[in-house]
Amino acid sequence: MVRLKATISYDGTGFAGYQVQPGERTVQLEIEKVLTTMQKGTQVKITASGRTDARVHATGQVIHFDTALEIPPEKFQKALNVQLPRDIRVLHMEQVKEDFHARYDVSGKRYRYIWDCSTVQSPFRRHYTVETSGIKPNVEAMREAAQAIVGTHDFSCFCAANTSVVDKVRTVETLELVWQGEELHMTISGNGFLYNMVRIIAGTLWEVGIGRREASSLEKTIASMDRAQAGKTAPAHGLYLEQVFYQDL
């Protein structure tokens, strides 16, 4: 048996999320079905760096799995891509040490969130950016508010209330807001993220940008550790898992 690490990309539009769910189409299910077919019915389980919700996209999700097939990684990659549906693609594959773990060895992640601020949204962007009906936010105010988020904090206020995670201390290393044409892109990187954390941050910063809350209020919001003090959870289809980092790779 060898352990393979794969970097994958997927369009989240047609999925109920990454993780297997009864009766639902998921990324994990589609990949495992193909791997099981390749191994002539022997079930293969894959492990990802983390879950993504329904309609969330990935340009750099990482998985690992064990296989008895003696196929070079580059040929394994091609074989998977031939059989996978077109909304999932394997971007890179390599053999790793048998103790590598796609989830537990993660040292950091980067996400991207995209708002489309054009007057009329292209129909070809409707599944991949959040339409603002032409509203253009005050990005300088959003950047000012973002400064309070960068650093090590208890991010309870930016975590979905139904999570079972007890320790909500995380480190946000970078948070940037940049215009790309009429799209506003937020990129955020850190050592780990709580459930819905990026989408709640996006929703909160958007409220700052359109004047519903003051940029200076973010420090108090974070200190409250109260989900009710933060903004709404931004829509899922604007979010991308962009890259997963590993220290020794």
PyMOL commands that set and color helices and strands:
alter all, ss='L'
color gray80, all
select helices_A, chain A and resi 12-14+27-38+73-83+123-125+139-149+156-158+197-209+215-224+227-229+236-238
alter helices_A, ss='H'
color red, helices_A
select strands_A, chain A and resi 2-10+47-48+57-67+88-96+106-116+130-131+151-154+169-180+183-190+239-246
alter strands_A, ss='S'
color yellow, strands_A
deselect
rebuild
show_as cartoon
